Amino acid sequence: MKWEKQMLALAVCAVLLVVFNGTVGAEIIGGGDATTSEKVTHKGVGDVVFSFTGPDSGAAGLTWDGTHLWLADIWSGNIYKIDPSDGSVISSFAAPTDYPTGLAWDGTNLWVVCEQAATAYKLDPSDGSVISSIHLPGYGEWDPNSACITWDGEYLWHADYTHDTIYKIDPSDGSVIFSFASPGPGPSGLTWDGAYLWHSDYVTDTIYKLDPSDGSVVLSFASPASHPWDLAWDGAYLWNADHVANTVYKIDVGYIPGPTVSISTDSFEYYTGDTMTVTIDIVNPTSDPVTFEWYIGVPQLDIWVAYASASIPAGFNDTYTITIPVGDWGPTPFGLVHYVHMLDPVSGDVLVQDVALCAYSPGVGEAMPVDIEEAIMKTIERVELPN
C-alpha cells in the first residue's frame, strides 16, 4: 500500500512536469508567461567561421538533423550525411531523381526537392528510400525550377525561381497555405530558425532573414560566394552551400543564446535520515542580469516553498551542489518537486525553467504525524546556500 501511494504521488509529479513546461507552471508560482529566451545582436553578421569543400562538384541542398548536416549535390545526384566538424562523409545514397537542390529535416525523415521534378520526396534517411511524395506548385510546367525546401515543425516552405515565390505548404498533400514574393529574382535556399525564415538568392548573391507572416526583410547580408544555394540552421549558426564554389560555409549571424538553468537530484527515492544532493547549473550568457528562483513543492498536498532567489549577473556560468538532510517528513510517502526558473527582472516573464522529481518515503517504524511544510521549512533553514 505504501508503494502504491508513492507511485500515485509520482504520477502527480509527472503531470506537473508537463504543466510546468508551459505558462500554467509559471502562473502557479507567480511568474509571468513562459517564453523562449533569445537575444540577437547583428555585430559580425555574415562572417564565415568555417568552411569545407563539397564531396562532389555541386554542393546545393542542405539541412541539419540536430547533429549532422545533409548535403545534396546537384550534378552527381547524391545525398550525403556530413560530419559538420570537418566535412567528412558519413554515408550517402542517390536522390530519387536528377538535380536535387533542396533538403529539409522534419525531425524523423529527410525531404528532398529535385529542381525539374517539382516534387518533394519524403525519404527514409537510413537508405534514401521514398516514403511518400507531394507535387509542388510548379508541377506540370515546362521549367518549374523548384529550388529549395525547409520544415518549420508543422509545415513545409518551398521556393521556386520561375515564379520568384516562397510558399507555405501542407506536407500531407502539397496544397499551398500561404505565399509571398521572394525579395529577389533568384530564390535558391530556405531554412527555419524557430521564428524566422532565412533565404538565399543566387541572382542578388544575398542572404535574407524574413518575417514568415508577410515575407518582409528583417535583415540581409552578402553571401560568402557568388552562387548561394540552400541553407541550414544548427541552433546557433547559419550554413550555406554554394554550388558554383562547391563549398559549404558556416556563417555567424550574431546569435547569442539566452540563459539556461537545470536542476537534478542524486537519487530518485529518499528516506528519513538520507541526504539529498541537488545540483543546479546556472548560465547567463546575455548582457543583462536575470532573476533566479527555486521552489520546492509537494503538489499532492498543495505545498510550495520559496527556497531561494538571486540576481544572476551578465556572463555568469556556474554549477552549485547543495545537500539537504531528509528529516521526518511524516508517515505518508509523497512526490517532491524541485522547480527552478530564470525571470526577466523587468517584465517578470519566465525565460527558461526546469524541474527535478523525486520521492520521499518514511523510515522504518512508526512515524509521528507532522506538519510537512513546517518540517521542510526547518530543514531549509539549516541549509547553507552558496553565495
C-alpha positions as CSV (number, residue, x, y, z in Angstrom):
1,M,0.0,0.0,0.0
2,K,2.9,2.4,0.8
3,W,4.4,1.9,-2.6
4,E,1.0,2.4,-4.3
5,K,0.6,5.7,-2.6
6,Q,4.1,6.7,-3.5
7,M,3.5,5.9,-7.2
8,L,0.4,7.9,-7.1
9,A,2.4,10.8,-5.7
10,L,4.9,10.4,-8.5
11,A,2.2,10.3,-11.1
12,V,1.0,13.7,-9.8
13,C,4.6,14.9,-10.2
14,A,4.8,13.6,-13.8
15,V,1.7,15.5,-14.7
16,L,3.2,18.6,-13.1
17,L,6.3,18.2,-15.2
18,V,4.2,18.6,-18.3
19,V,2.3,21.5,-16.8
20,F,5.5,23.3,-15.9
21,N,6.7,23.2,-19.5
22,G,4.0,25.8,-20.3
23,T,2.6,29.0,-18.9
24,V,0.4,27.2,-16.3
25,G,3.5,26.3,-14.2
26,A,4.6,29.9,-14.3
27,E,1.2,31.1,-13.0
28,I,1.3,28.5,-10.2
29,I,4.4,30.0,-8.6
30,G,3.6,33.6,-9.5
31,G,5.8,34.2,-12.6
32,G,4.8,35.7,-16.0
33,D,4.3,33.9,-19.3
34,A,6.8,31.2,-20.2
35,T,8.8,32.2,-23.2
36,T,11.8,31.2,-25.2
37,S,14.8,33.4,-24.3
38,E,16.9,34.7,-27.2
39,K,19.0,37.8,-27.7
40,V,20.3,38.5,-31.1
41,T,22.9,41.2,-32.0
42,H,23.9,42.0,-35.6
43,K,27.6,42.6,-34.8
44,G,29.7,40.5,-37.2
45,V,26.7,39.2,-39.1
46,G,27.7,37.4,-42.2
47,D,31.2,36.4,-41.1
48,V,32.4,32.9,-42.2
49,V,33.7,31.0,-39.3
50,F,34.4,27.7,-41.1
51,S,34.0,26.1,-44.5
52,F,34.6,22.8,-46.3
53,T,34.6,21.6,-49.9
54,G,31.7,19.5,-51.0
55,P,32.3,15.8,-51.7
56,D,31.4,16.2,-55.4
57,S,31.3,19.2,-57.7
58,G,28.0,21.0,-57.0
59,A,27.0,21.4,-53.3
60,A,23.4,22.6,-53.3
61,G,20.7,21.1,-51.0
62,L,21.5,21.5,-47.3
63,T,19.8,20.7,-44.0
64,W,20.6,20.0,-40.3
65,D,19.2,17.0,-38.4
66,G,20.3,18.1,-34.9
67,T,23.7,16.5,-35.1
68,H,24.8,16.3,-38.7
69,L,24.5,18.2,-42.0
70,W,22.9,16.6,-45.0
71,L,24.1,17.8,-48.4
72,A,22.7,17.2,-51.9
73,D,24.9,17.6,-54.9
74,I,23.0,18.9,-57.9
75,W,25.4,17.3,-60.5
76,S,26.1,13.9,-59.1
77,G,22.5,13.4,-57.7
78,N,23.9,12.1,-54.5
79,I,22.8,13.0,-50.9
80,Y,25.4,12.9,-48.2
81,K,25.3,12.8,-44.4
82,I,28.1,15.0,-43.3
83,D,30.2,15.5,-40.1
84,P,29.9,19.2,-39.6
85,S,33.3,19.4,-37.8
86,D,35.3,18.6,-40.9
87,G,33.0,18.0,-43.8
88,S,33.8,14.3,-44.0
89,V,31.1,11.9,-45.4
90,I,29.4,9.5,-43.0
91,S,27.1,7.9,-45.5
92,S,25.4,8.6,-48.8
93,F,22.7,7.5,-51.3
94,A,21.3,8.6,-54.6
95,A,18.4,11.1,-54.8
96,P,15.2,9.7,-56.2
97,T,15.7,11.8,-59.5
98,D,18.1,14.2,-61.1
99,Y,19.1,17.7,-59.8
100,P,18.5,17.6,-56.1
101,T,18.7,21.2,-54.9
102,G,16.9,21.4,-51.6
103,L,16.8,19.4,-48.4
104,A,14.7,19.6,-45.2
105,W,14.6,17.6,-42.0
106,D,11.3,17.1,-40.2
107,G,12.7,15.5,-37.0
108,T,12.5,11.9,-38.4
109,N,12.8,11.9,-42.1
110,L,14.6,13.8,-44.9
111,W,12.8,15.7,-47.6
112,V,14.4,16.5,-50.9
113,V,13.4,18.7,-53.8
114,C,14.7,17.9,-57.3
115,E,14.7,21.0,-59.4
116,Q,12.9,19.8,-62.6
117,A,10.6,17.3,-61.0
118,A,8.7,19.9,-59.0
119,T,8.1,17.2,-56.4
120,A,9.1,16.9,-52.7
121,Y,10.1,13.4,-51.7
122,K,10.0,12.2,-48.1
123,L,12.9,9.8,-47.6
124,D,14.0,7.3,-45.1
125,P,17.4,8.7,-44.0
126,S,18.8,5.2,-43.4
127,D,18.8,4.3,-47.1
128,G,17.1,7.0,-49.1
129,S,14.0,5.0,-50.0
130,V,11.0,7.1,-50.8
131,I,8.3,7.0,-48.1
132,S,5.9,9.4,-49.9
133,S,5.9,12.4,-52.2
134,I,3.9,15.6,-52.9
135,H,3.7,17.8,-56.0
136,L,4.8,21.3,-55.7
137,P,3.2,24.5,-57.2
138,G,5.3,24.3,-60.4
139,Y,4.4,20.7,-61.1
140,G,3.5,20.1,-64.8
141,E,5.2,23.3,-66.0
142,W,7.9,23.1,-68.7
143,D,10.6,24.6,-66.5
144,P,9.4,24.6,-62.9
145,N,12.8,25.4,-61.2
146,S,11.8,24.1,-57.8
147,A,14.8,25.3,-55.8
148,C,14.6,24.5,-52.1
149,I,12.5,23.4,-49.1
150,T,12.5,23.7,-45.3
151,W,10.4,22.5,-42.3
152,D,9.1,24.7,-39.6
153,G,7.9,22.0,-37.2
154,E,4.4,21.7,-38.8
155,Y,4.6,22.9,-42.4
156,L,7.0,22.8,-45.4
157,W,8.2,26.0,-47.0
158,H,9.3,26.0,-50.6
159,A,10.6,28.5,-53.2
160,D,10.9,28.3,-57.0
161,Y,12.7,30.8,-59.2
162,T,10.2,30.5,-62.1
163,H,7.6,32.4,-60.1
164,D,10.0,34.0,-57.6
165,T,7.7,33.0,-54.9
166,I,8.0,31.4,-51.4
167,Y,5.2,29.0,-50.5
168,K,4.0,27.6,-47.2
169,I,3.0,24.0,-48.0
170,D,0.8,21.4,-46.4
171,P,3.1,18.3,-46.2
172,S,0.2,15.9,-46.4
173,D,-0.9,16.9,-49.9
174,G,1.2,19.7,-51.2
175,S,-1.5,22.3,-51.1
176,V,-0.4,26.0,-50.7
177,I,-1.5,27.5,-47.4
178,F,0.1,30.9,-48.0
179,S,2.7,32.6,-50.3
180,F,4.6,35.8,-50.8
181,A,7.0,37.2,-53.4
182,S,10.7,36.5,-52.7
183,P,12.8,39.5,-52.1
184,G,15.0,38.9,-55.2
185,P,14.6,37.3,-58.6
186,G,16.6,34.1,-57.8
187,P,15.3,32.3,-54.7
188,S,17.6,29.4,-54.1
189,G,17.7,28.5,-50.3
190,L,15.5,28.3,-47.3
191,T,15.8,27.3,-43.6
192,W,13.9,27.9,-40.4
193,D,15.4,29.1,-37.1
194,G,12.4,28.6,-34.9
195,A,11.0,32.1,-35.5
196,Y,12.2,33.4,-38.9
197,L,12.9,32.1,-42.4
198,W,16.4,32.5,-43.8
199,H,16.5,32.8,-47.5
200,S,19.2,32.9,-50.1
201,D,19.1,34.4,-53.6
202,Y,21.6,33.3,-56.3
203,V,21.0,36.4,-58.5
204,T,21.4,39.1,-55.8
205,D,24.1,37.0,-54.0
206,T,22.4,37.9,-50.8
207,I,21.1,36.0,-47.7
208,Y,17.9,37.4,-46.1
209,K,16.2,36.9,-42.8
210,L,12.4,37.1,-43.4
211,D,9.3,37.6,-41.3
212,P,7.3,34.5,-42.2
213,S,4.0,36.3,-41.8
214,D,4.5,38.6,-44.8
215,G,7.9,38.0,-46.3
216,S,9.3,41.3,-45.2
217,V,13.1,41.5,-44.9
218,V,14.3,41.7,-41.3
219,L,18.0,41.9,-42.3
220,S,20.3,40.9,-45.1
221,F,24.0,40.5,-45.9
222,A,26.1,39.4,-48.9
223,S,26.6,35.7,-49.4
224,P,30.1,34.2,-48.9
225,A,30.4,33.3,-52.6
226,S,28.7,34.2,-55.9
227,H,26.1,31.5,-56.2
228,P,24.5,30.8,-52.8
229,W,22.1,27.9,-52.7
230,D,20.5,26.1,-49.9
231,L,20.7,27.0,-46.1
232,A,20.6,25.1,-42.8
233,W,20.3,26.3,-39.2
234,D,22.1,24.4,-36.4
235,G,20.7,26.4,-33.5
236,A,23.5,28.9,-33.4
237,Y,25.0,29.3,-36.9
238,L,23.7,29.5,-40.4
239,W,25.1,27.2,-43.0
240,N,25.1,27.9,-46.8
241,A,26.0,25.7,-49.7
242,D,27.3,27.4,-52.9
243,H,27.1,25.1,-55.8
244,V,29.5,27.0,-58.1
245,A,32.2,27.3,-55.4
246,N,31.2,23.7,-54.3
247,T,31.7,24.9,-50.8
248,V,29.7,24.8,-47.6
249,Y,30.1,27.8,-45.3
250,K,29.3,28.2,-41.6
251,I,28.2,31.7,-41.0
252,D,28.0,33.8,-37.9
253,V,24.6,35.7,-37.7
254,G,25.2,37.2,-34.3
255,Y,23.1,34.8,-32.4
256,I,23.6,34.8,-28.6
257,P,21.7,32.1,-26.7
258,G,19.6,33.1,-23.8
259,P,20.1,32.0,-20.1
260,T,19.8,28.3,-19.1
261,V,19.1,26.6,-15.9
262,S,18.9,22.9,-14.9
263,I,18.3,21.1,-11.7
264,S,18.8,17.4,-10.7
265,T,18.9,15.2,-7.7
266,D,21.4,12.4,-7.0
267,S,18.7,9.8,-6.4
268,F,15.0,9.1,-7.1
269,E,13.9,7.9,-3.7
270,Y,14.8,9.3,-0.3
271,Y,14.1,8.0,3.2
272,T,14.1,9.7,6.6
273,G,17.8,10.2,7.5
274,D,19.1,10.3,3.9
275,T,20.9,13.3,2.4
276,M,19.6,14.7,-0.8
277,T,22.2,16.2,-3.1
278,V,20.8,18.8,-5.5
279,T,22.9,20.0,-8.5
280,I,22.0,23.3,-10.2
281,D,23.6,24.7,-13.4
282,I,23.1,28.4,-14.0
283,V,24.3,30.1,-17.2
284,N,23.5,33.7,-18.3
285,P,25.5,34.4,-21.5
286,T,23.4,37.6,-22.2
287,S,24.4,41.2,-21.5
288,D,21.7,41.7,-18.9
289,P,21.0,40.4,-15.4
290,V,18.2,37.8,-14.8
291,T,16.5,36.6,-11.7
292,F,16.9,33.0,-10.5
293,E,14.2,31.4,-8.3
294,W,13.9,27.9,-6.7
295,Y,10.8,26.4,-5.3
296,I,10.2,23.1,-3.5
297,G,6.8,21.6,-3.7
298,V,4.6,18.7,-2.6
299,P,1.8,19.1,-5.2
300,Q,-0.5,16.4,-3.8
301,L,-0.6,18.4,-0.6
302,D,-0.7,21.8,-2.4
303,I,2.6,22.8,-0.6
304,W,5.0,25.2,-2.3
305,V,8.0,26.7,-0.5
306,A,10.1,29.5,-1.9
307,Y,13.6,28.2,-1.4
308,A,16.0,30.7,-3.0
309,S,16.1,33.8,-5.1
310,A,19.1,35.6,-6.6
311,S,20.0,38.1,-9.3
312,I,22.3,36.4,-11.8
313,P,24.7,38.9,-13.5
314,A,25.5,39.0,-17.2
315,G,28.1,36.5,-18.3
316,F,27.5,34.2,-15.3
317,N,28.3,30.4,-15.6
318,D,28.5,28.2,-12.5
319,T,27.4,24.9,-11.0
320,Y,26.2,24.5,-7.4
321,T,25.8,21.4,-5.3
322,I,23.5,21.7,-2.3
323,T,22.9,19.0,0.3
324,I,19.6,18.8,2.0
325,P,19.1,16.4,5.0
326,V,15.8,14.5,4.7
327,G,14.1,14.7,8.0
328,D,11.0,13.1,9.4
329,W,8.5,14.4,6.9
330,G,5.6,12.4,8.1
331,P,4.2,8.8,7.8
332,T,2.9,9.1,4.2
333,P,5.1,8.8,1.1
334,F,4.8,11.7,-1.4
335,G,6.4,13.1,-4.5
336,L,8.7,16.0,-4.2
337,V,9.3,18.7,-6.9
338,H,12.2,21.0,-7.3
339,Y,11.3,23.8,-9.7
340,V,13.7,26.4,-10.9
341,H,13.4,29.2,-13.4
342,M,15.0,32.4,-14.7
343,L,12.9,35.5,-14.9
344,D,13.3,38.8,-16.8
345,P,13.7,41.2,-13.8
346,V,11.7,43.9,-15.6
347,S,8.7,42.1,-17.1
348,G,8.7,39.1,-14.8
349,D,8.5,36.8,-17.9
350,V,9.8,33.2,-17.4
351,L,12.8,32.9,-19.7
352,V,13.7,29.3,-19.0
353,Q,12.7,26.6,-16.5
354,D,13.5,23.1,-15.3
355,V,12.1,20.6,-12.8
356,A,13.5,17.6,-10.9
357,L,11.2,15.0,-9.5
358,C,11.9,12.6,-6.6
359,A,10.1,10.6,-3.9
360,Y,10.0,10.7,-0.1
361,S,9.4,7.5,1.9
362,P,9.2,7.5,5.7
363,G,11.8,5.5,7.6
364,V,11.3,2.1,9.2
365,G,9.0,2.1,12.2
366,E,6.1,4.2,13.3
367,A,6.5,7.8,12.1
368,M,4.7,10.6,14.0
369,P,2.3,12.8,12.1
370,V,4.0,16.2,11.3
371,D,3.3,19.4,9.6
372,I,5.2,18.7,6.4
373,E,5.5,22.3,5.3
374,E,6.9,23.3,8.7
375,A,9.3,20.3,8.7
376,I,10.6,21.2,5.2
377,M,11.0,24.8,6.2
378,K,13.1,23.9,9.2
379,T,15.3,21.7,7.0
380,I,15.8,24.6,4.6
381,E,16.7,27.0,7.4
382,R,19.6,24.6,8.3
383,V,21.0,24.5,4.7
384,E,23.7,26.9,3.6
385,L,23.1,28.2,0.1
386,P,26.1,29.3,-2.0
387,N,26.7,33.0,-2.3
